[in-house]
Amino acid sequence: VEVRLSPTEPVPYLRPNMTVSVEIQVGEEADALVVPTELVHDSASDAPWVWIEEGGVLVRREVQLGLRGDEDLQILGGLVEGQRVLRVTDPRLRSGSRVRVEGG
């Protein structure tokens, strides 16, 4: 996206038509429950979901998303604080598969 900016207080090293990087923060939520973007499947769909472990079994859990960033997504529903979202790399694992989560 091309955007033209006009600084309210010009900085000496800025010149017309220079390329700059700008990060625009569009929202912030204190004490938000967030998970890394790569752990949320189908995040652009109407039914995003994550993998969690519940009672030694792999569970596919639908979640409701709030604010979205490049690295993290806010979870509004479907998870509670303290539940661990898993990265499942073995395509043979399905919802209901027995799993053991190790480490922190």
N, C-alpha and C positions, 0 to 999 in steps of 0.2 A: 504494500500500500504506500503510495507516495503522499506525503504530507508536507506542507510548508509551514514552518514555525517562525514566529517573530518574537525573539526574546524581549521581555520588558526592560531588562538591563543588559545591553550588549556587552559581550565579553571580547576583549581585544583579539584573541586568537581565532574567533569565528569569522569566516568570510562568506560572502554571498555564494550560494549554490554548493556549499560544502555538504558532504554526506556525514551524518551523525547517527548514532544509535540512541534510541529513546525507549525507555520502559515506562509504560503508562499503567498505573494501578487503578483499576476500575472498581475495586471493592476490597473490603477487609472485614473479617469476622473474628472477634476475640474468642479464644477458647474453642475454636472450631475443631471438629473431628475430621482429619484429613488423611488420605492415603496416597502413595505415589501413583501417578497417572498410569504407569505401565502395569499395575496390578488390577486395574479395573477393565474388564472386558466389555466390549460393545458400548463404550462410554458416549458415543455419539448417537446411540439409538434410544428408543423409548424404554428399554429394559436393560440398563447396565447391571453387571453382576460381578461378584468376586468369589474366590475360593476361600473358605475358612475350614478349620478343623473343629469338630464338635463331637465330643465323646469318642475320640479315636477314629472318626469317620470323616472323609472329605465331603464337604457340603457346598453346593453352589447356592450363593445367597444374592438375591436381587437387592440393589441399593438405590436410594434416591440421591441424586447429586444436587449440590448447590453451586457455589462459586467454583470456577474452573481456571486453573493456571497451567503453565507449561509443564511443571514438575509435579504438582499435587492437585487433587480433587477433593472438595469438601463433601462429606457424607452427611446428609440430612436424615436419612432413615435406612433401616436394614441392618445396621451394625451398632454396637455400643462400645464405648471406650473400654479398652483392654482386650477386645477380641483381636486375634492376630490374623491378618490377611496374608494368604500364602501365595507364593509364586510356584505354580505347578508347571513343570517342564516335560514331564513324562506323558505323552499323548495317550497312553494306555489307562491312565487314572481317570476315573469317572466319579460323579457324585455317588456316594455310598461306598467308595473304596476305603479299605482300612488304611490308615496312615498313622505315623508316629512323628511328631514334630520334635526336633532336637535343637538345642542351642537357643540363643537369644535373638 
